[in-house]
Amino acid sequence: MENTLKKPPIIRPPHYNLWVTVFVVFILLIIGSFYYSTQRIEYIWRWNRMPIYFAYLDIVKITSEIDGEVDDITLDGKDAHITVKGMGESETYTVPAKGVYVEDGELISPGDILATYEKWKPGLLIIGLWVTLELSLMATIFGVIIGVVGGLARISSNPAFRWTVMIYVELIRGSPLMVQIIIWYFVLGTVINDILSTYGLGRLSAFWYGVASLSCFAGAYVTEIVRAGIQSIHRGQTEAARSLGMTYAQSMRYIILPQALRSILPPLAGQFISLIKDSSLLGIIAIREVTKAAREAVTASLQPFELYIMLLLLYLVLTFSLSMFVQYLERRTAIK
């Protein structure tokens, strides 16, 4: 008969149910107190207006660009082709057939509505959330690259590499992120854009300076995480790899870094969760990430409580999802 492993029984502390009740009552008291406070200041809750900040049905208007009259309206299935003929010029517009707003022979001026149709568009919070995800993902990728290179340079025997990275790490970690964002955009950005404009290469938008500031900020912390992870591996591992004929790069790639990954993954995840939250500072250089989008929505709607609570929940979903993904990676890379 095969032995079956039984899970050990869960031992709960004394008065477990009582303390669960205390916890639930405490949470309800906090929520009730907050709601009571809003009633005291006569705040009107309008949760029913929240969906429009995620998606809304917009009425798109197609307008004429010339002055003239409607010369012809041709139906083509679900579409209609409206031809407007003016003095020596004509324009043809393809519009939804059911949304045609004009008739044959009607006089048209520039800006007059020819047709309308409905289209779903993303709301402010979804637009801001997408920008936050773009910023965070790109900054994460560049931050990892900077961190891995910096971590290897940090333990290098070459003093030029080691001291350069030390100065970079101390400079970034010793100054506030907001100051770094301002320097990247208003100082370095001005110089870089002037040089690019001089050579006819256009200008970089604030988005890329936001990515650069977050990448350099994250890279400094990842550098120290990678350095600590590599140094946590016993030196004998490197010596054994070299004795097998591996080069330094091969021993790092196949022996040291895969083992170091297990120890650097948790602090690395914490760093990038912080990076998502730190992206909220990029509103100071007019990047419409989710926090700035929420502020704009509050200004337009005068609904600060609902929008800021929704903003909190959005950040919670992002960071919690990343935490769950990292836990999955930790289980996959764990030694069994």
N, C-alpha and C positions, 0 to 999 in steps of 0.2 A: 504494500500500500504506500502510495506516495505521500510524503509529508507535505502538508499544506501550511503555508505561512499565514498566520493570523495577525491582523493589525492590532497593535496594543490598544487597550481601551483608553479613551480620552479622560484624563483626570482633571476635573474642574475644581477650582478653588472653592472654599466655603462661601455660601451666600452668593453664588454666581448669578443666579436669576435676579436677586435683589439689586446687584450692582448694574446689571443690564438695564433694569427698570430705571435706576437712578440716571444712567447715561441718556436714555431716551427722554426722560423728563427734562433733563438739563438742556438737551438740544431743542426740545419744544419750547422751553422757556426763552431761550435765545431768540428763536424765530418769532415767538409771540411778542417779546419785548420790542423787537425791531419793527414789527407790523404796528404795534400800538404807538410807537414813536412817530411813524409816518402818518398815522391818523391824527396825532396831536398837532402836527404841522399842516394838516389838511392836504396831504399829498394824494393825488388821484392816480391810482395804478391803472395802466393801460397796456396790459400784456397782449391784448388782441391786436395791437399794432406792430408787435415784434416780427411777424413773418415777412413784412415788406423789407426788412433789413437783411433778409436772407435771399429772397427772390420775390419779384413782383411782375405783374402783367402790364407792360407799357404799350401805349398807343403810338405807333411810329407814323409820322406824317411825311408823305412824299410831296415835295413842292416843286413848282416850275422854276426854271432858271432863266427863262426868257419872257419877253412880252409878245403876246400874239393871241391866237385863238386855237381851240381844239379842232384840229383838222380831221382826225380819224381816231376811232376807238375800235381795235380789233381784239376779239376774244380768242384765246388759245388755251383751251382747257381751263385750268384753275387760274391762269394769268390773263392779263389784258395789256395790250400795247397801246399807249396813248401818245399820239403825235401832236405836238404843239408847233404851229407854223407862225413865224413872225415876219418882220421885214427883212427878207434876204437870208433868213436862217430858220432852222427847224430842229426840234429835239424830240426823240422818242423815249418814252419811259415804260419800263416793264413793271407792272404792279399787280397785286392780287385782284382777281376779277370781282370778288364780292366787296372790295373796299373802294371801288371807283367812286369818286366824289364829284365828277364833272360830266357834262354832256357834249355831244357834237355841236360845234359852232359857238361854244361858250367862250367869251373873251377872258383872257388870262393875263395876269400881271406877274412879274417876278415875285416869288414867295407865296403865291396862291397854292392852296392845297389841291392836289390832283387825286390823291387816294390815301387811305389810311389802312393799317393792319395792326394786329396785336402780336406782341412778341414777348416771351419771358426773358427777363434780364436779371443778372445777379444783383443782390442788394449790397449796401455799403459794407456790411460785416463780412460777407463772402468775398468781396473784392479785397478787403484788407487782410482776410485770413489767407487768401491765395498769395498775396505779396509776402506775408510773414513766412509762409511755407517755402516760397522761392528763396527768400533771403537766408533763412535758416539752413536749407539744404545746401545751397551753394557755399555759404560760410562754413558749414560742417566739412564739406569735401576739401575746400582749400585749407581749412584749419588742420585737418588730419595730415594733409601733405606737408604743410609747414611744420607740424608737430613731429612727424616721423623724421623728416630731414634734420630738424633742430635737435631732436633727441639723440640721433646718431652723432651729430656734430658736437653735442654737449659732452659725450664720453670719448670723443676723438683725442688722439695724442697730439694732434696738430693744434698749437696754441692759438693760431689765427682763427680757426673755426670755433674753437671752444670759447675764446674770449668774446668773439663777435656775438655768439648766441647768448652768452651770459649777459652782455649789455642789453641785448634785445629783450630777453626775459625780464630782467629787472626794470627796464624802462616801461614795458607794457604793464607788468603786474604792479608797478609802483605809482600808476596814474589812473584816474577815473576813466571809465569807458566813455562817458559823455565828452570829456575833454579830448579824447582821441578821435571821436566822431567829428567834433568841431574842427580839429586840426586837419583831418583827412579831407573834409569838404571845403572849408573856407580858406585853408592855407595851401595844402598840397593840390587840392582840386583846382584852385584858381591858377596855380602855376602850370599844372598838367594841361588844363583846357586851353590856356593861352598858347602853349607850345603846339598842341594839336591843331588849333585854329590857324597858327602861323603857317603850318605846312599843309593846310587844307584838308585835314583829317577829321573835321567835325569836333564835337564835344561829347564828353562822357556825362551821362545823367547822374543824378544824385543816387540812384539805385546802386550803381557800381561802386561808388565811394562808401555807401553803406555796407556792401558786401566786403569791401577791402578792410574797413575798420573792424567789422566783426571777425573776419578771418584772422587778421593779425592778433586781435585780442584773444581769440580761442587758441590760436597757434602757440602763444606763449605758455599757456597752461598745459596744453597737450604735450609740448616739449618736455616739461618737467614730469608729466605722467609717464611718457614713453621712457625717459631716462631712468626713472625709478623702477619701471617694469623690467627694463633690460638688466639693470644692476641687481635686481632680485634673483636673477638666474645665476646659479653657481658658476664660477669661472671655469670649473672643470668641463662644463658643457662645451664651451668655446674651444678649449684645448683639445677635447676629444674630437671635435669636428675638424679642427686644423690637422690633427694627426691622421685623419682619414683622407687628407689631401684636398679638403675644401678650402676655397679662398675665404677671405673675411666676409665678402658680400654673400657668398653661398651659405656660410655658417649662420649669418644673421637672418637670411631669408628662410632657410629650411629648419633651423634648430632653435635659435634664440627667440626671434619674434613670435613664432607660433606659441611657444610656452609663455612668453611675456604677455600675450594677448589675454590670457585667463586672468591675470592680475590687474591689467590696465583697463579691462572692459567696464567694471563698475564705476571707477572715477571718471572714465571717459564719457559714460552715459550721463553722469551728473553734470559734467561740464557742458554737454550739448543741450541738456534740459535747461540749464541756466542761459544758454545762448538764445533759445527760443524766447525766454522772458526778457533778456537784454535787448532783443530786437525792438522792443517797445520804445527805446530811446531814440530810434531813428526818425521819429516824428519831428524832431528839432531841425532836420534838414529837409523837411517837406516830403518825406517818403510816406505814402499812405498805407502803412501797415495796419494791423487790426486795431491797435490802440488809438491811432490817429483817426481811423475811420469811425470808431465809436465816439470820439470827441466831436467829430463833425456831425454825427447823427444826433448827439445830445444838443448841440447848438441849434440844429434845425427843428428838433421835435420837443425840446424841453422835457425829456424823459430820462433823467440821469440814473435813477434807481434801476429801472428795468434794463437799460442798455449796459450799465457797468456790471450788473449781476450777470448778464449774458456774456459779457466780455470775460469775466472771471471763469465762467463755465467753459468757454471756448479754449482758454489757456489750459484749464484742467484736463480737458479731453486730449489736447495735444501732448502735454507732458505725461499724462497717465498712459497714453498709447505707446509713447516712446519707452517708458519704463517697462511695460509689459513685453515689448519687443526685445529689449535688452535682457530681461530675465529669460526669455526664450533662447537667446544666443548664449547666455551663461550655461543653461542646461545642456545645450548642444556641444559646447566646448569643455564641459566638465569632465574630469578624469573619472572613468567608471571602473 
